[in-house]
Structure formats: C-alpha cells, structure tokens
Amino acid sequence: MITKYNYGDIADNEILLRCEIKTNVEDIVSEIIANVRANKDNALFEYCERFDKVSLPSLEVSEEEFAEADALVDDKFKEIIKKASENIYKFHSAQVRQSFVINDTDGVVMGQKVIPIEKVGLYVPGGTAAYPSSVLMNCIPAKIAGCSQIIMVTPPSKDGKVNPHILVAAKIAGVDKVFKVGGAQAVAALAYGTESIPQVDKIVGPGNAFVAEAKKQVFGQVAIDMIAGPSEILVVADATCNPKYLAADLLSQAEHDKMATAVLVTDSANLADAVSDELERQIPLLAREEIARASIDNNGKIIITDSIDEAIEVANRIAPEHLEICVDEPFMYLDKIKNAGSVFMGKYCPEALGDYMAGPNHTLPTSGTARFSSPLSVDDFVKKTQFSYFTKNALGALCRDVEYFANKEGLGAHAKSAVIRFEEN
C-alpha cells in the first residue's frame, strides 16, 4: 500500500526522498578494471564466461549478426523506431551550439570553437533489461554533435547473441561498432581500450550498480554523462484528474526497479484515496507485479497539499527525474518549476511518451541532481575551445592592468610576461 502524508506533517528528510543504495561493489569493480587494463581482451572473454555464461569466438557483432537481427525484427517495430528517431533528431537538432567570434575592438579577436568529442562509448543494458530506446536517446545527439566514432557495448545473452531489437536500433541510429560485453568490464574496456574495443573519450548510458561504480572510477580517464540512480516520477494532479491515468503513470516507473520512486502530490484528499485504490487494482495485473509492488510499498508516496502552487513547491524541493503536471492549464505553472529533469504537461502527456516517441531525451538526472544538472543533450557530446588574438597596440592598452592585477596576486612572472614586450631590447 502506498504511504500518504499531509505536506505540513512531513519532516525535511522525508520530503527530499533521497534513495540511498547501499552496495559493496567498489572493491569488486576496482579489481575488474585493473584486470581489463592488464589483460585486455583475455579478461573480457573470461568475464563473459563467468558472468554471461557464454564462450564467444569474437567480441564484435558481425555484419551477419546485424542482418540476422534485421530479419528477426518485425517491420512495425522498425517503422516505429524510425519515427522515434526522427522526433529525437528534430528536438536535439535545435540544441546545436554555434562557434562565435567577437571583433568589436581594434586589434582584438576573441572567440569560441565548438568541437565534437571524437570517440564516444555507449553502454546499453542487456538481458531482461533490453532498451532499444536508450540506443536512440544516447546515439542520436552524438551523431548530431558530429562525433566521429560511436562504440556500443552491451552484454550478450546465453546464446552469444545480442537482443535483435537493440541491434536494429543501433543500425538505424548510426552506431559504428557494437561489442558483446557488459558490466564494469565493458566500461573499463571503453575507458582504457583493448585489442578489440577502441578507447573512447566519453562514456554514456545507463547500467546497474557495477556499471555506475565503474563509470565513477574511470571518470578522469574519460568523461561520463552522469551517475544515475533508480527511476523516479512525481505527478502533480488536481481533483479533476482521472485516478486510473494517474495510477498507471506512477506504475510506469515503479515497474522499472524495486528501488524506483513514484510520488503523487495533489490538493485533493479524495483523489489521493482514489489513486491509492486504483494502484491496488492495477498492480496485480502487471507482468512485473513483484517489482512494482516493492517499489510502491517501500518508496511510493502520496502527499496532500493545500493547493497546486504548494504542490509545485514540493516538486521543486524533490527535484524529480520525471515531473508530470496533470492539470487543465499546465502552462500556468511552467515558469514556477525550477527543478526537474523532464516535465510532462497536461493530462494527455504520460511520461512513457517521453521514454519513446516525443523527442526530448529520456536520460535524465536522478536523486535530486536536477537541482544542478540537465538531461542528456547535444551539449554532452561537444567540447568548447576559446581563442584570443591581440595586436601589440591592443596589448598595450591592457598591459599595465595585467601587471597590476598579477602583482596583486603575487605572480611577478605573470606581470613580467606582459610588460617585457614593451621594454627596450
């Protein structure tokens, strides 16, 4: 049964809803990374046998395997993947930043170059958690940014194959190479390179606790997108909402993970009761009933507020990954939303639409990090280099200011490097 609260009765530590995952994987991951660095492909083959229970003749997915996957996937799914790709491409194309030059002072040229990250590694979960949507969401922004090589890693199944829907998505999105390796060892291979897998400059994509820990440990050797926690949804709803819709939306995230968090915030006690009852009716109907039940019972919450404005205040404090505003005039509240990964507006925009078809990215900050971080975007696949050019006269106009400033910081060589250009030889 989902837990209900009145907003005024909730302690600060309860309203923040931080989901701390206690794991003991740090040492295991550290050992795996060291082994991959030392033994490269041999270590990867060994881990495939140990963890995936399969002996592979080769790590790379062949063209024959891509063709086999294409034959196995129905045309309807391919059509939908292409439609989703077009929507994702359209949205993310609007994020492209341009280089710029400033030349409004005589003798001075300054600017910034926007440069694609050259090599990107994309981690895609496998096994029971096969998400072709994540392939699209991570690959397409990288392609738009102009990354020259996109390498995908994903664990094989026990028959040594990769889920065909993932391979079809990879082909449509434009992944360059796919390798059958998962877990912390796949992250290590991307970070340091092996005989088969190229070393990359940035690693993106979701994964389990071992993948997240590996990304954390290789950060600095490579860039990473984020350390994502369990999925979250917060729904703000008024008394006019259909409780069936709201319960279904909460369960769309609860079915992800037993640690997932689903929260309803409403100004209607009657709606709160109706949604609670509807959750109890819908949970037994789910294929992932056990997971959803654990999520709702342990982490689910209904918070009753005095108004929708107060509900928005709750949402801003929690800073959820997914935020639904289920009211008739949602744009009245958009400017008031300060902390959320992705916002779904109105009664006919379920979060699942954003997972697959809408176009905005579904790789989002979790665990309250939407207070200071953003969804995955084209910006994550570029870097910026700035440049300056000064003539002698232009330097002369600022030379004494540089000298004075540098001396105030006790850095005489800094000061000297400017003034020496005007001293007699």
C-alpha positions, 0 to 999 in steps of 0.5 A, a space after each residue: 500500500 502506498 504511504 500518504 502524508 499531509 505536506 505540513 506533517 512531513 519532516 525535511 528528510 522525508 520530503 527530499 526522498 533521497 534513495 540511498 543504495 547501499 552496495 559493496 561493489 567498489 572493491 569488486 569493480 576496482 579489481 575488474 578494471 585493473 584486470 581489463 587494463 592488464 589483460 585486455 581482451 583475455 579478461 573480457 572473454 573470461 568475464 563473459 564466461 563467468 558472468 554471461 555464461 557464454 564462450 564467444 569466438 569474437 567480441 564484435 557483432 558481425 555484419 551477419 549478426 546485424 542482418 540476422 537481427 534485421 530479419 528477426 525484427 518485425 517491420 512495425 517495430 522498425 517503422 516505429 523506431 524510425 519515427 522515434 528517431 526522427 522526433 529525437 533528431 528534430 528536438 536535439 537538432 535545435 540544441 546545436 551550439 554555434 562557434 562565435 567570434 567577437 571583433 568589436 575592438 581594434 586589434 582584438 579577436 576573441 572567440 569560441 570553437 565548438 568541437 565534437 568529442 571524437 570517440 564516444 562509448 555507449 553502454 546499453 543494458 542487456 538481458 531482461 533489461 533490453 532498451 532499444 530506446 536508450 540506443 536512440 536517446 544516447 546515439 542520436 545527439 552524438 551523431 548530431 554533435 558530429 562525433 566521429 566514432 560511436 562504440 556500443 557495448 552491451 552484454 550478450 545473452 546465453 546464446 552469444 547473441 545480442 537482443 535483435 531489437 537493440 541491434 536494429 536500433 543501433 543500425 538505424 541510429 548510426 552506431 559504428 561498432 557494437 561489442 558483446 560485453 557488459 558490466 564494469 568490464 565493458 566500461 573499463 574496456 571503453 575507458 582504457 581500450 583493448 585489442 578489440 574495443 577502441 578507447 573512447 573519450 566519453 562514456 554514456 548510458 545507463 547500467 546497474 550498480 557495477 556499471 555506475 561504480 565503474 563509470 565513477 572510477 574511470 571518470 578522469 580517464 574519460 568523461 561520463 554523462 552522469 551517475 544515475 540512480 533508480 527511476 523516479 516520477 512525481 505527478 502533480 494532479 488536481 481533483 479533476 484528474 482521472 485516478 486510473 491515468 494517474 495510477 498507471 503513470 506512477 506504475 510506469 516507473 515503479 515497474 522499472 526497479 524495486 528501488 524506483 520512486 513514484 510520488 503523487 502530490 495533489 490538493 485533493 484528499 479524495 483523489 489521493 484515496 482514489 489513486 491509492 485504490 486504483 494502484 491496488 487494482 492495477 498492480 496485480 495485473 502487471 507482468 512485473 507485479 513483484 517489482 512494482 509492488 516493492 517499489 510502491 510499498 517501500 518508496 511510493 508516496 502520496 502527499 496532500 497539499 493545500 493547493 497546486 502552487 504548494 504542490 509545485 513547491 514540493 516538486 521543486 524541493 524533490 527535484 524529480 527525474 520525471 515531473 508530470 503536471 496533470 492539470 487543465 492549464 499546465 502552462 500556468 505553472 511552467 515558469 514556477 518549476 525550477 527543478 526537474 529533469 523532464 516535465 510532462 504537461 497536461 493530462 494527455 502527456 504520460 511520461 512513457 511518451 517521453 521514454 519513446 516517441 516525443 523527442 526530448 531525451 529520456 536520460 535524465 538526472 536522478 536523486 535530486 541532481 536536477 537541482 544542478 544538472 540537465 538531461 542528456 543533450 547535444 551539449 554532452 557530446 561537444 567540447 568548447 575551445 576559446 581563442 584570443 588574438 591581440 595586436 601589440 597596440 591592443 596589448 598595450 592598452 591592457 598591459 599595465 592592468 595585467 601587471 597590476 592585477 598579477 602583482 596583486 596576486 603575487 605572480 611577478 612572472 605573470 606581470 613580467 610576461 606582459 610588460 617585457 614586450 614593451 621594454 627596450 631590447 
